[in-house]
Amino acid sequence: MGGRFHRFMKTLHQDLQAARDHDPAARSNVEVALGYPGVHAVWAYRIAHAVWVHYPAFKLPARLFSQFVRAMTGIEIHPGATIGPRLFIDHGMGVVIGETAELGADCMLYHGVTLGGTSLKATKRHPTLGDDVVVGAGAKVLGPILIGDGARIGANAVVVHDVPAHATAVGVPAKNREPAPTGFWIDPAIYI
């Protein structure tokens, strides 16, 4: 029990640090812990996901808890989703992460992002994001597609096909552009 709790606390601290690393407006861990709904939603997801995975008889309470968190934060993360360490959701309002979505380490999502499904079958129907993926505001990433490590999705893009590692996808429907430059973010407006 002590080891699991220690790992959980370490994960929560990493989530705080991810917010500090990705948001120049974040001045302290206390400010992030108390005032960032994206961090609150990720923390609540981590609790709901643990219940979802380790206590199958309590899937309904886990789901209801996730809906309560959605009402409080404006961010809906299904407890069945798989999210790696250090996810940062900036602003967050309107973010939806579906049940079979998978996110690698160090991903960043802006407000209005949907990681949604395109099938009504009980199968893998949501996207998989590799490590260090950034998804711009309002982007829709739909279906069981793969977004490669280090890829960037431009604001308001609609992505329905795989995006290779380190590429930038922009537009409706999204088209892959040259590899994303190194650094934190690229202005998708330069491609439009």
C-alpha distance (Angstrom), angle and dihedral (degrees) to the residues before:
residue distance angle dihedral
M1 . . .
G2 3.82 . .
G3 3.81 92.2 .
R4 3.80 93.2 50.5
F5 3.81 91.9 47.9
H6 3.82 90.9 48.4
R7 3.84 90.9 51.7
F8 3.80 90.5 47.5
M9 3.81 92.3 51.5
K10 3.81 90.5 47.2
T11 3.82 89.4 52.7
L12 3.82 91.2 50.8
H13 3.80 90.1 50.8
Q14 3.82 90.4 49.6
D15 3.83 89.1 52.5
L16 3.82 89.2 54.1
Q17 3.79 91.1 49.0
A18 3.82 91.4 48.7
A19 3.80 89.3 57.4
R20 3.80 90.7 48.6
D21 3.82 91.1 48.3
H22 3.82 95.0 48.6
D23 3.80 102.2 37.6
P24 3.81 118.5 58.6
A25 3.82 88.4 -167.0
A26 3.83 91.8 63.9
R27 3.79 105.8 102.1
S28 3.81 102.9 175.9
N29 3.79 144.2 2.7
V30 3.79 88.9 -111.9
E31 3.81 91.6 55.9
V32 3.80 91.3 48.5
A33 3.81 93.9 45.5
L34 3.79 93.0 49.8
G35 3.80 103.4 33.1
Y36 3.81 111.5 31.2
P37 3.82 114.2 90.7
G38 3.81 91.1 -170.4
V39 3.79 89.8 60.5
H40 3.82 91.2 45.0
A41 3.81 90.8 51.8
V42 3.81 92.6 48.9
W43 3.81 92.0 48.4
A44 3.79 91.6 48.8
Y45 3.81 89.6 47.5
R46 3.81 90.0 53.7
I47 3.81 90.2 55.6
A48 3.82 94.1 44.1
H49 3.81 91.6 46.1
A50 3.82 91.8 52.1
V51 3.80 89.6 52.9
W52 3.83 91.1 44.3
V53 3.81 92.6 52.7
H54 3.82 103.1 34.9
Y55 3.82 101.6 34.2
P56 3.83 109.0 39.1
A57 3.80 92.2 175.9
F58 3.82 87.7 64.5
K59 3.81 99.2 53.5
L60 3.80 91.3 114.3
P61 3.83 94.0 55.3
A62 3.82 89.2 46.2
R63 3.80 89.8 52.5
L64 3.80 92.9 46.1
F65 3.82 90.0 49.5
S66 3.82 89.4 52.4
Q67 3.82 89.1 52.7
F68 3.81 90.8 50.3
V69 3.81 88.8 52.1
R70 3.81 89.3 48.6
A71 3.81 89.7 55.4
M72 3.81 90.7 49.2
T73 3.82 99.5 43.5
G74 3.82 107.0 20.8
I75 3.82 88.2 -123.8
E76 3.80 121.0 114.0
I77 3.79 117.6 -159.7
H78 3.79 116.3 170.0
P79 3.82 110.2 -133.3
G80 3.81 89.5 -131.2
A81 3.82 92.9 62.9
T82 3.80 118.3 104.5
I83 3.79 114.0 -129.3
G84 3.78 124.8 -179.9
P85 3.78 126.7 -144.9
R86 3.78 125.6 -63.8
L87 3.82 100.5 20.5
F88 3.80 110.3 169.3
I89 3.79 121.3 -163.3
D90 3.82 108.9 -167.1
H91 3.83 114.8 -149.1
G92 3.79 87.1 -22.5
M93 3.80 105.9 -163.6
G94 3.79 109.9 146.9
V95 3.81 97.9 12.7
V96 3.82 113.4 147.6
I97 3.81 123.5 -172.0
G98 3.81 114.0 -175.1
E99 3.80 129.8 -138.0
T100 3.80 99.4 -98.1
A101 3.81 96.6 37.1
E102 3.79 115.8 124.6
L103 3.81 123.7 -160.1
G104 3.78 124.9 -171.1
A105 3.78 127.2 -145.8
D106 3.81 124.5 -57.2
C107 3.81 97.9 13.3
M108 3.79 122.6 158.3
L109 3.80 127.3 -155.6
Y110 3.79 126.1 -172.8
H111 3.81 125.8 -150.5
G112 3.78 120.1 -64.8
V113 3.82 95.6 25.0
T114 3.79 117.8 148.8
L115 3.79 122.1 -162.4
G116 3.78 92.8 -172.6
G117 3.75 143.9 165.0
T118 3.77 132.1 -114.4
S119 3.82 99.9 -165.7
L120 3.78 134.1 71.0
K121 3.81 92.2 -152.3
A122 3.81 121.3 106.1
T123 3.79 93.5 -112.4
K124 3.81 138.8 95.6
R125 3.79 99.6 -50.6
H126 3.82 105.5 151.0
P127 3.81 131.0 73.6
T128 3.78 129.3 -89.3
L129 3.81 116.6 -137.9
G130 3.79 119.7 -160.9
D131 3.78 124.6 -143.2
D132 3.82 121.8 -57.2
V133 3.82 95.7 13.4
V134 3.83 119.1 158.6
V135 3.82 119.2 -158.4
G136 3.81 115.7 -165.7
A137 3.79 127.5 -133.3
G138 3.79 115.5 -67.2
A139 3.80 95.4 5.3
K140 3.79 118.8 149.5
V141 3.80 116.7 -150.2
L142 3.79 106.5 -173.4
G143 3.77 136.2 -172.3
P144 3.80 135.4 5.7
I145 3.79 93.8 -45.5
L146 3.79 131.0 139.5
I147 3.80 123.1 -121.8
G148 3.81 106.7 -164.1
D149 3.79 127.9 -130.5
G150 3.79 114.1 -72.7
A151 3.81 94.2 10.1
R152 3.79 121.4 149.1
I153 3.82 124.3 -146.4
G154 3.80 114.2 -159.0
A155 3.78 124.4 -129.4
N156 3.82 114.1 -77.6
A157 3.81 93.1 4.1
V158 3.79 117.7 149.7
V159 3.81 107.3 -143.7
V160 3.81 118.5 -166.9
H161 3.83 100.4 152.0
D162 3.79 133.4 59.0
V163 3.79 117.4 -80.4
P164 3.83 115.9 -148.3
A165 3.77 122.5 -126.5
H166 3.82 114.5 -75.9
A167 3.82 93.2 7.0
T168 3.80 126.3 127.2
A169 3.82 119.0 -132.4
V170 3.81 119.6 -160.8
G171 3.79 138.3 164.0
V172 3.80 140.7 34.1
P173 2.93 105.9 -46.6
A174 3.79 91.5 18.4
K175 3.77 119.5 -117.1
N176 3.78 124.3 -162.2
R177 3.79 116.0 -113.4
E178 3.80 131.3 -170.5
P179 3.78 117.7 -53.3
A180 3.77 114.3 -65.9
P181 3.78 113.1 -101.4
T182 3.75 117.5 -111.3
G183 3.76 114.6 -93.7
F184 3.73 135.9 63.5
W185 3.82 108.1 -59.4
I186 3.76 142.0 -5.9
D187 3.79 124.9 -143.9
P188 3.81 104.8 -115.8
A189 3.82 90.1 -159.6
I190 3.80 90.0 78.7
Y191 3.82 88.7 69.0
I192 3.79 97.3 50.2
